[in-house]
């Protein structure tokens, strides 16, 4: 079937070219399928620090916030695994859908500035950027911004340009969701406000009813979390404060420059697809204009909305000494791809959708083929993402509990990543409780209930503080050796220390 913009009257429906809307839908469907496959075929474990299983563990109890981050990523994980079985496939599908939701929001935003064919180009380029693909597969508080930021931007722009009440309501809701994803979203909101103040037509909107309606919706949606946050003495604010002010000025400057450079470099390979889709005599000049768009300021909303979050992050990093990570900006790639598409069109380039689809097809095929090879490469080097036996450990702990105690395993604690992995992978899906600081990290867990129902505590052999705390619950440390066998590889067995807390235990508790 030809993919073009032409319509043909009198031709049977099956022979007509796909509409731009249908092509966008096709792109999103392929994106979800491809990156779900990548998530399954390229790893045997989730991220080594345990962010993904941590979100799952938090989601076992619905809270207005959690000790490190606001609650949206945990809420999404909890809702998802309320209907989808816990598995690599299920979590990979969630991560891929999360990025696809962001791409859909980018399409809505792009339609405010570009004709439909160029909207497709902007979304296609973003769909190849690492921030929306490889890095997005680690579902956590950074990745959740991929789905919330584009919608917040799109609805804000619609409110500013149209002044409709319904856009204001949805804008307030989207901005609240962005803040509930990560407080770093304050950078986005400040950039949006600065853009509105800078542009005269938008500045006038700030005095109108739609803006105040959006603000009211934002405050109402955020109020329960804000109330919870202010009541915490060791919550996300304290966690964020601990992450700032510990670097020298020179280190902060380097970290800020690294962040800015990373945001520009991340989409560069995706821009190759952009270049191949441009035709006509102006294509070379248009590609240069597009590639350097972020470095060439213009008094226009697109440049401001795409670049100000980068600039604001860099400034805040230098001023506060925050340990800013490049992966905070995963959602920034979408705005840069939209800015690039706009500049290429302004430069007079012609867009060839058939060439774009051929480029996408080649890129997708390469990713699909290389993904299992990437697993093989890491397996050969026994990297933790494929070699560590977290799933096998979880199942072994559940078997020990069943054999010695009987009934489903109710609680698990210990080294955080191992305990949360046991909650996810274990067939009983025991509830995670933190014995490090229960009142702060897992306030829904009650020590008396844990003692009454019993638990397993699992520690890395090198995690002596974990073992010290565990011995206050159980005086009998045990050793367990497990190994992962996968796709023809049998990896080196790994030793763990675990403790059984029998139901109604009478041991002294820490």
FENQUI-V332689 format. One record per residue. RES is the residue in three letters. PHI is phi in degrees with one decimal (none if undefined). PSI is psi in whole degrees, -180 to 180 (* if undefined). BURIAL is b if it has 16 or more other ideal C-beta (glycine too) atoms within 10 Angstrom, else e. Layout:
[[RES:PHI:PSI:BURIAL] [RES:PHI:PSI:BURIAL]]
This chain:
[[UNK:none:130:e] [UNK:-71.6:141:e] [UNK:-110.1:101:b] [UNK:-145.6:178:e] [UNK:-95.6:-7:e] [UNK:-76.7:147:e] [UNK:-112.7:147:e] [UNK:-123.8:119:e] [UNK:-82.9:135:e] [UNK:84.8:3:e] [UNK:-94.0:138:e] [UNK:-50.6:146:e] [UNK:-56.9:-38:e] [UNK:-67.0:-19:e] [UNK:-99.5:-4:e] [UNK:-77.4:148:e] [UNK:-67.8:155:b] [UNK:-68.7:142:b] [UNK:-70.0:165:e] [UNK:-62.3:-39:b] [UNK:-61.4:-42:e] [UNK:-67.1:-37:e] [UNK:-66.3:-39:b] [UNK:-61.7:-44:b] [UNK:-61.8:-42:e] [UNK:-61.8:-44:e] [UNK:-58.9:-44:b] [UNK:-66.9:-39:b] [UNK:-64.4:-46:e] [UNK:-63.4:-40:e] [UNK:-57.6:-46:b] [UNK:-64.2:-47:b] [UNK:-63.8:-44:e] [UNK:-63.4:-48:b] [UNK:-79.7:-19:b] [UNK:-67.0:-43:b] [UNK:-60.9:-43:b] [UNK:-61.5:-44:b] [UNK:-60.5:-36:b] [UNK:-80.5:-41:b] [UNK:-86.4:-16:b] [UNK:-102.5:-3:b] [UNK:-152.0:155:b] [UNK:-110.0:-16:b] [UNK:-129.4:165:b] [UNK:-80.8:-170:b] [UNK:-58.2:144:b] [UNK:-60.1:-41:e] [UNK:-66.7:-19:e] [UNK:91.6:22:b] [UNK:-60.0:-41:b] [UNK:-70.5:-44:b] [UNK:-72.7:-25:b] [UNK:-64.9:-44:b] [UNK:-59.9:-40:b] [UNK:-64.2:-44:b] [UNK:-63.8:-41:b] [UNK:-62.0:-38:b] [UNK:-67.8:-11:b] [UNK:-66.3:-16:b] [UNK:-137.6:121:b] [UNK:-72.6:118:e] [UNK:-128.5:161:b] [UNK:-78.4:-7:b] [UNK:-178.9:166:b] [UNK:-130.3:165:b] [UNK:-64.7:-21:b] [UNK:-105.9:-34:b] [UNK:-141.9:161:b] [UNK:-64.3:174:b] [UNK:-93.6:-5:b] [UNK:-60.5:-44:b] [UNK:-62.2:-38:b] [UNK:-69.5:-40:b] [UNK:-59.3:-47:b] [UNK:-61.8:-45:b] [UNK:-61.2:-42:b] [UNK:-64.5:-45:b] [UNK:-63.5:-41:e] [UNK:-64.9:-49:b] [UNK:-81.5:2:b] [UNK:-75.2:-19:e] [UNK:-124.2:-17:e] [UNK:-114.1:132:e] [UNK:-60.6:145:e] [UNK:-68.7:119:b] [UNK:-168.0:167:e] [UNK:-61.7:-41:b] [UNK:-61.3:-46:e] [UNK:-62.9:-43:b] [UNK:-72.5:-36:b] [UNK:-64.4:-39:b] [UNK:-64.4:-41:b] [UNK:-61.3:-46:b] [UNK:-62.2:-41:b] [UNK:-67.9:-40:b] [UNK:-65.4:-37:b] [UNK:-59.1:-45:b] [UNK:-70.6:-33:b] [UNK:-66.4:-37:b] [UNK:-61.1:-41:b] [UNK:-64.2:-40:b] [UNK:-64.2:-37:b] [UNK:-63.8:-41:b] [UNK:-63.9:-38:b] [UNK:-62.7:-38:b] [UNK:-62.5:-41:b] [UNK:-63.6:-42:b] [UNK:-64.3:-45:b] [UNK:-63.1:-32:b] [UNK:-65.8:-18:b] [UNK:-75.9:-14:b] [UNK:-127.1:-21:b] [UNK:-130.9:154:b] [UNK:-64.5:159:e] [UNK:-55.3:-43:e] [UNK:-60.1:-38:b] [UNK:-74.2:-27:b] [UNK:-59.9:-45:b] [UNK:-59.7:-40:b] [UNK:-63.3:-47:b] [UNK:-59.6:-43:b] [UNK:-68.2:-40:b] [UNK:-62.9:-43:b] [UNK:-64.8:-45:b] [UNK:-61.2:-35:b] [UNK:-70.4:-9:b] [UNK:-106.8:-5:b] [UNK:-76.2:144:b] [UNK:-57.6:-35:b] [UNK:-62.6:-23:b] [UNK:-109.1:0:b] [UNK:-125.9:-93:b] [UNK:-61.2:-47:b] [UNK:-71.8:-27:b] [UNK:-72.5:-15:b] [UNK:-72.5:-14:b] [UNK:-91.4:89:b] [UNK:-72.0:116:b] [UNK:-157.7:-163:b] [UNK:-68.0:-22:b] [UNK:-78.2:-44:b] [UNK:-66.6:-30:b] [UNK:-64.9:-22:b] [UNK:-69.4:-23:b] [UNK:-60.3:-35:b] [UNK:-89.8:-24:b] [UNK:-94.0:-38:b] [UNK:-61.9:-48:b] [UNK:-60.1:-37:b] [UNK:-70.4:-39:b] [UNK:-61.9:-44:b] [UNK:-64.6:-46:b] [UNK:-60.7:-45:b] [UNK:-74.1:-31:b] [UNK:-65.4:-46:b] [UNK:-62.3:-43:b] [UNK:-62.6:-40:b] [UNK:-64.5:-43:b] [UNK:-67.1:-36:b] [UNK:-89.0:-24:e] [UNK:-117.4:-26:e] [UNK:67.4:30:e] [UNK:-91.3:145:e] [UNK:-64.1:-41:e] [UNK:-66.5:-35:e] [UNK:-65.3:-37:b] [UNK:-64.3:-43:b] [UNK:-62.4:-48:b] [UNK:-69.3:-31:b] [UNK:-64.1:-46:b] [UNK:-59.8:-41:b] [UNK:-65.7:-45:b] [UNK:-64.6:-39:b] [UNK:-66.8:-38:b] [UNK:-64.4:-42:b] [UNK:-63.1:-38:b] [UNK:-61.4:-43:b] [UNK:-68.2:-33:b] [UNK:-72.8:-14:b] [UNK:-79.8:-50:b] [UNK:-163.6:142:b] [UNK:-66.3:-17:b] [UNK:-57.0:-22:b] [UNK:-61.8:-15:b] [UNK:-57.7:-31:e] [UNK:-62.5:-42:b] [UNK:-64.5:-46:b] [UNK:-63.7:-41:b] [UNK:-64.1:-38:e] [UNK:-66.4:-40:b] [UNK:-64.8:-43:b] [UNK:-65.6:-42:e] [UNK:-62.7:-39:e] [UNK:-63.5:-43:b] [UNK:-64.8:-38:b] [UNK:-70.7:-30:e] [UNK:-77.4:-36:e] [UNK:-91.5:122:b] [UNK:-56.0:-45:e] [UNK:-64.3:-38:e] [UNK:-74.8:-34:b] [UNK:-59.5:-37:e] [UNK:-65.9:-30:e] [UNK:-65.5:-28:b] [UNK:-64.9:-21:e] [UNK:-92.2:-2:e] [UNK:-91.9:169:e] [UNK:-62.7:-38:e] [UNK:-58.3:-41:b] [UNK:-63.2:-43:b] [UNK:-70.3:-30:e] [UNK:-66.1:-44:b] [UNK:-60.9:-43:b] [UNK:-63.4:-41:e] [UNK:-63.7:-43:e] [UNK:-63.4:-43:b] [UNK:-58.3:-48:b] [UNK:-65.2:-44:e] [UNK:-62.6:-44:e] [UNK:-68.5:-31:b] [UNK:-90.8:-14:b] [UNK:-58.3:-46:e] [UNK:-60.0:-42:e] [UNK:-68.0:-41:b] [UNK:-61.4:-41:e] [UNK:-62.3:-44:e] [UNK:-61.2:-44:b] [UNK:-62.1:-44:b] [UNK:-68.6:-20:e] [UNK:-84.9:-7:e] [UNK:-87.5:139:b] [UNK:-100.7:-17:e] [UNK:-140.0:64:e] [UNK:-117.9:-157:b] [UNK:-58.7:-35:b] [UNK:-64.4:-43:e] [UNK:-68.5:-36:e] [UNK:-63.2:-43:b] [UNK:-66.8:-39:e] [UNK:-62.6:-36:e] [UNK:-67.0:-19:e] [UNK:-94.8:7:e] [UNK:-124.5:159:b] [UNK:75.1:15:e] [UNK:-110.9:9:e] [UNK:-118.6:155:b] [UNK:-69.9:164:e] [UNK:-60.3:-40:e] [UNK:-63.4:-40:e] [UNK:-64.7:-39:e] [UNK:-65.1:-40:b] [UNK:-63.3:-44:e] [UNK:-64.3:-39:e] [UNK:-65.4:-40:b] [UNK:-65.0:-44:b] [UNK:-65.1:-39:e] [UNK:-62.0:-43:e] [UNK:-60.6:-50:b] [UNK:-60.6:-43:b] [UNK:-64.6:-41:e] [UNK:-61.8:-39:b] [UNK:-67.0:-31:b] [UNK:-79.7:-36:b] [UNK:-78.8:-37:e] [UNK:-47.1:-48:b] [UNK:-84.8:3:b] [UNK:-60.0:-45:e] [UNK:-63.5:-37:e] [UNK:-63.1:-29:b] [UNK:-69.4:-16:b] [UNK:-64.5:-40:e] [UNK:-62.9:-37:b] [UNK:-59.2:-47:b] [UNK:-63.4:-42:b] [UNK:-68.3:-20:b] [UNK:-85.6:-10:b] [UNK:-92.6:136:b] [UNK:-132.7:175:e] [UNK:94.5:165:e] [UNK:-63.6:-23:e] [UNK:-91.9:6:e] [UNK:-64.7:-37:b] [UNK:-68.6:-46:e] [UNK:-64.1:-39:e] [UNK:-65.4:-40:b] [UNK:-66.1:-39:b] [UNK:-63.6:-44:e] [UNK:-60.6:-41:b] [UNK:-68.7:-44:b] [UNK:-66.2:-31:b] [UNK:-103.0:14:e] [UNK:-59.0:-40:b] [UNK:-68.3:-22:b] [UNK:-95.1:-1:e] [UNK:-119.3:89:e] [UNK:-61.4:145:e] [UNK:-139.2:151:e] [UNK:-81.9:70:e] [UNK:-143.6:151:b] [UNK:-60.3:-38:b] [UNK:-61.7:-47:b] [UNK:-64.3:-44:b] [UNK:-62.0:-47:b] [UNK:-69.4:-29:b] [UNK:-81.9:-36:b] [UNK:-100.5:-33:b] [UNK:-57.4:-39:b] [UNK:-58.6:-34:b] [UNK:-68.9:-48:b] [UNK:-63.5:-44:b] [UNK:-62.2:-41:b] [UNK:-62.4:-43:b] [UNK:-63.3:-44:b] [UNK:-63.8:-47:e] [UNK:-63.0:-36:b] [UNK:-61.4:-44:b] [UNK:-68.4:-42:b] [UNK:-70.9:-43:e] [UNK:-96.0:-15:b] [UNK:72.5:24:b] [UNK:-64.9:146:b] [UNK:-83.8:65:e] [UNK:-65.1:132:b] [UNK:-106.2:146:e] [UNK:-60.0:-31:b] [UNK:-72.8:-7:b] [UNK:-62.6:-28:b] [UNK:-94.6:28:b] [UNK:-56.0:-37:b] [UNK:-79.0:-7:b] [UNK:-74.2:-27:b] [UNK:-58.5:-35:b] [UNK:-62.3:-45:b] [UNK:-64.0:-37:b] [UNK:-68.3:-37:b] [UNK:-67.4:-37:b] [UNK:-66.4:-42:b] [UNK:-61.1:-42:b] [UNK:-64.0:-43:b] [UNK:-62.1:-40:b] [UNK:-64.9:-43:b] [UNK:-67.6:-38:b] [UNK:-64.1:-41:b] [UNK:-64.9:-43:b] [UNK:-62.7:-29:e] [UNK:-79.8:-2:b] [UNK:93.4:13:e] [UNK:-71.0:156:b] [UNK:-106.7:140:e] [UNK:-101.7:129:b] [UNK:-109.1:106:b] [UNK:-67.7:-37:b] [UNK:-57.8:-41:e] [UNK:-66.1:-38:e] [UNK:-61.5:-45:b] [UNK:-68.0:-36:b] [UNK:-63.5:-42:e] [UNK:-63.8:-45:b] [UNK:-59.8:-43:b] [UNK:-60.4:-43:e] [UNK:-65.5:-45:e] [UNK:-62.2:-45:b] [UNK:-63.0:-42:b] [UNK:-63.3:-42:e] [UNK:-63.3:-44:e] [UNK:-62.3:-45:b] [UNK:-63.0:-38:e] [UNK:-78.2:-37:e] [UNK:-79.0:-22:e] [UNK:-59.0:-52:b] [UNK:-66.5:-28:e] [UNK:-68.1:-34:e] [UNK:-63.6:-40:b] [UNK:-60.4:-45:b] [UNK:-60.3:-40:e] [UNK:-63.4:-45:e] [UNK:-71.0:-31:b] [UNK:-64.8:-38:b] [UNK:-62.8:-28:e] [UNK:-101.1:5:e] [UNK:53.2:44:e] [UNK:-71.2:149:b] [UNK:-56.7:-32:e] [UNK:-59.5:-24:b] [UNK:-119.4:-23:b] [UNK:-100.5:-26:b] [UNK:-70.1:132:b] [UNK:-88.3:57:b] [UNK:-69.0:-41:b] [UNK:-66.6:-42:b] [UNK:-65.3:-38:b] [UNK:-62.2:-45:b] [UNK:-60.4:-46:b] [UNK:-67.5:-35:b] [UNK:-66.1:-41:b] [UNK:-64.5:-40:b] [UNK:-64.4:-41:b] [UNK:-63.2:-42:e] [UNK:-59.9:-44:b] [UNK:-61.3:-46:b] [UNK:-61.7:-41:e] [UNK:-70.5:-36:e] [UNK:-100.6:-27:e] [UNK:-115.9:-44:b] [UNK:89.0:154:e] [UNK:78.3:171:e] [UNK:-70.1:146:e] [UNK:-69.9:121:b] [UNK:-87.5:-38:b] [UNK:-137.0:153:b] [UNK:-143.8:144:b] [UNK:-149.1:-177:b] [UNK:127.7:-151:b] [UNK:-53.8:126:b] [UNK:-55.9:-49:b] [UNK:-64.4:-38:b] [UNK:-69.0:-43:b] [UNK:-66.1:-44:b] [UNK:-66.2:-36:b] [UNK:-64.4:-38:b] [UNK:-65.7:-37:b] [UNK:-62.1:-38:b] [UNK:-79.0:-51:b] [UNK:-81.6:-29:b] [UNK:-61.3:137:b] [UNK:-61.9:-25:e] [UNK:-86.5:-12:b] [UNK:46.0:62:b] [UNK:-61.9:156:b] [UNK:-77.2:140:b] [UNK:-86.8:134:b] [UNK:-134.9:139:b] [UNK:-94.9:118:b] [UNK:-90.4:3:b] [UNK:-71.9:-47:b] [UNK:-157.6:78:e] [UNK:-57.4:-45:b] [UNK:-63.3:-29:e] [UNK:-92.3:-49:b] [UNK:-83.6:-39:b] [UNK:-137.1:71:b] [UNK:-65.2:-14:e] [UNK:-78.3:-12:e] [UNK:-88.7:137:b] [UNK:-115.1:126:e] [UNK:-58.8:-38:e] [UNK:-65.7:-39:e] [UNK:-67.7:-41:e] [UNK:-59.7:-45:b] [UNK:-64.6:-37:b] [UNK:-71.5:-39:e] [UNK:-95.7:-23:b] [UNK:94.6:165:b] [UNK:-163.9:169:b] [UNK:-117.5:136:b] [UNK:-116.0:126:b] [UNK:-124.8:133:b] [UNK:-130.7:147:b] [UNK:-62.9:148:b] [UNK:-63.6:-26:e] [UNK:-88.2:-6:e] [UNK:-90.4:79:b] [UNK:-66.6:-38:e] [UNK:-58.9:-38:e] [UNK:-61.8:-46:b] [UNK:-65.8:-35:b] [UNK:-64.3:-43:e] [UNK:-67.7:-38:b] [UNK:-63.6:-34:b] [UNK:-69.0:-15:b] [UNK:-74.9:-16:e] [UNK:-102.9:-33:b] [UNK:-148.6:127:b] [UNK:-86.1:6:e] [UNK:-119.2:89:e] [UNK:-70.5:140:e] [UNK:-124.3:159:e] [UNK:-117.8:141:e] [UNK:-135.8:131:b] [UNK:-117.3:124:e] [UNK:-134.6:157:b] [UNK:-139.0:151:e] [UNK:-96.5:133:b] [UNK:-119.9:121:e] [UNK:-154.5:133:e] [UNK:51.6:43:e] [UNK:86.9:-3:e] [UNK:-104.3:136:e] [UNK:-115.7:111:e] [UNK:-84.2:162:b] [UNK:-57.9:128:e] [UNK:-59.4:152:e] [UNK:-126.9:142:b] [UNK:-96.7:144:e] [UNK:-136.3:158:b] [UNK:-111.4:133:b] [UNK:-139.4:162:b] [UNK:-135.5:138:b] [UNK:-98.1:126:b] [UNK:-103.1:102:b] [UNK:-68.8:151:b] [UNK:-55.4:142:e] [UNK:57.3:38:e] [UNK:-63.6:148:b] [UNK:-109.6:6:e] [UNK:-67.5:154:e] [UNK:-65.8:136:e] [UNK:-104.0:145:e] [UNK:-73.7:*:e]]
